[in-house]
Amino acid sequence: MHGIHPVNNVKCKLLKRGILSKCLPNLGLVLHNKFHNVPGREKSSDEPNIRLDAETFSAHLANSRKESLMSELVAYVDGGSLGNPGPSGIGVVIDGCESGPIRIAKWIGHQDNNVAEYVALLEALQCALTLKAKALHVYSDSEVVVRQMRGEYICRSSRLYSLHWTCRKLARALSFSISHVPREDNAEANQLANAAVRERAG
C-alpha cells in the first residue's frame, strides 16, 4: 500500500495495552512484546490502543492444539503511512482457522511504507507460529517485500534489514511462501491498516 485512503464502516476499536503477540478473530489485533512491554517503562501517548478478547483468542488456540491439520494458513497483509514517512498502520487477514478468519489492525507509530509492509508480514508470521501452523502462504501488494523475501532483490536498506532478517528467520520455521497481489485484491487488509491509522489520528 502506498499511502492511506479513507475507509468507512470499519469497526476497529483500540484500547491502550502492551503488545502481546496474540491473535484475535473478527476485528481483533495481534501485538508484539518487543515494542511496548519493557519493564519499568511508562507508555507514551503514541502507543497503540488495543482491545483483546480472551475468549475468542482461546478458541483459536484450542483448535490449533486439538487439530494438527489446522496447519495451512493464508494471510493477506498490508501496511502504509500517511505522508511516507508518517503515521502508519498495518492490516492482516488470516484464513484457515476452524474458528474463523483472524483480522488484525494495528497502529505502529511514525514509519515509512516499506517498514509498515514488513511489520504487517511480521505480524502474520508471528500469528501463524502462535497458532502452531505448519504452513503459511502470504499475499502482499508490496513488490519490495515479496521480491526481497523470495531472494530476488537483496535487502540493502538499513531501515529494513533487521525486519527482513527477522521475517526470514521466522519463515524458516514454517512451510512458507509469498506472492504479489494487486492492491485491489488486497482490499480488506488495506482497510484494516487504514482503520488503525484513522482511529489513532482521529
Salt bridges, closest charged atoms under 4 A:
ASP46 OD1 - ARG200 NH2 3.31
GLU47 OE2 - HIS36 ND1 3.18
GLU47 OE2 - ARG41 NH1 2.39
ASP112 OD2 - ARG159 NH1 2.24
GLU123 OE2 - HIS32 NE2 3.18
GLU123 OE2 - LYS106 NZ 2.95
GLU143 OE1 - ARG147 NE 3.74
GLU152 OE1 - ARG147 NE 3.92
GLU152 OE2 - ARG150 NH1 3.63
GLU188 OE2 - ARG103 NE 2.30
